[in-house]
Amino acid sequence: MRETIYQERVGHVLALKMDRLFRDVQIVLGSVDELNEALALISTFSTKMEEHWILRLNG
């Protein structure tokens, strides 16, 4: 990398680093979306179970 910088190809090095950064950010955002979907599913399941037990206990 030092050679690249000294040979004045700094822009190329920065472009490579920025590309990697954006790919990492996309991966993280994708993971966040997956976690949000999983949490929504868990929340729905939990609510359904609560409703089931309330009906069963009152029923």
N, C-alpha and C positions, 0 to 999 in steps of 0.2 A: 504494500500500500504506500509505503514511503516513496518508493520509486515512482509510482503513478503520480503522487503529489508533486514530486520534484520535476517530473517531465511535463508539468502543467496540464495534466488531465484531471484536475480537481473536480470539475463539473461532472465528469463521468463517475467518479467515486461517489460524489454526493447523490447523483441520480440512482446509483445502485443501492445506497443506504436508504434513500427515501422510498424506493420501490419496496424494499424489504419491510420498512416500517409500515407502509400502507397495507401490505399483505398481512402482517401481524395484526394490525388493527381490524381488518376485515374478519380475520379468524376469531378475534376476541368478540367482536360484535355478533358474529354468527353464534358463538357459544352463549352469549347473553340472551339472544332470541330463543335458543333452545331451552335455556333454563327458565325463561319466562313462560314458555309453553308448558313445560313440565310443572311449574308451580301452579299454573291455572288448572291443569288437569288434577293435581293433588287437591287443590282447593275445592273443585267441583265434586270430586270423590268424597272428600271429608263432609261436605254439606249434605250429599246424598245419604251418607251413613248416619249422620245426625238425624236427618228427617226419618229415616227408617227406624231408628231406635226410639225416637219420640213417639212415632205412631204405634210401635210395638208395645211400649210401656203404657201408653194411654188407651190402647186398644181393646 
